[in-house]
Every structure is written in C-alpha cells, then in structure tokens.
C-alpha cells in the first residue's frame, strides 16, 4: 500500500482520508488508532469506595490478584479495576508490555530484570514491586525492549 503524509505546521484539525477497495481487519485497526489520536485516555479505578481517574503514565503494574484486577501506581497505591486485562492491554499503548497471563507492566518504570530459575525472569519496578516474566512471554518482552 502506498502511503502519503503531508505535514502542515498550521493544521489545527488533522484528518486522514483512505482510498481503499475494501476494509480489512488491519486497516480497521489502523483507523481505530487514528480515531483515538490526540484523545486523552484516563483509567477509572476504585480505591476506598471512591472512583479515581488515573493517567496511564502514573501506572506501574496491572495484575490479577485472586479474582480482582489490581492496578499499582508509582507510589504503590492499590486500585481496583472492573475491566478485563486483555481489554486494558489493547488500550495502554506502547509503554506497556504483557509479562504473564496475569500481569502488564509499564516498561518506563522497570528498574531491572534478572534471570531466574526454570527459564523465567524476575522484574523489579522502580517503586520496588516485583513480578515474574513467565517463559511464554519472555520472548515478547525481550523483543519489546530490543534485548
């Protein structure tokens, strides 16, 4: 597919026009991404009976704990979410990576990663939280970090 981009510094309301024979799933994904461009995305999460709006940049880790989906911010505050993990993974963007069936981390908040036993890796966040990168997600994780 041929792609043409025109950068106009004075453009206040950007738009895109696609000339296509049919709408494929990959084009639909691209359209969805373009439609969300510039939108401020906030998460709603509960803590102590209150609902908070959180900026994704403040999120360190999202994981399941028993039957709950829990979000931890940079201060290790614990919030509850009421949406499935796979749905959040799609919305979080390139700063986040899945490290197991039950956890997603903000790669910008990783302190370090260590090899562990059984082919797993141990990840330590800047706020001190620890999580395991399972073998099935190790390759994806390494590719994402360019390691």
Helices and strands as residue ranges (DSSP letters): H 25-36, E 42-47, E 50-55, G 56-58, E 59-65, E 68-73, E 78-81, H 85-92, E 96-100, E 103-106, G 107-109, E 110-115, G 117-119, E 121-125, E 130-133, H 135-145
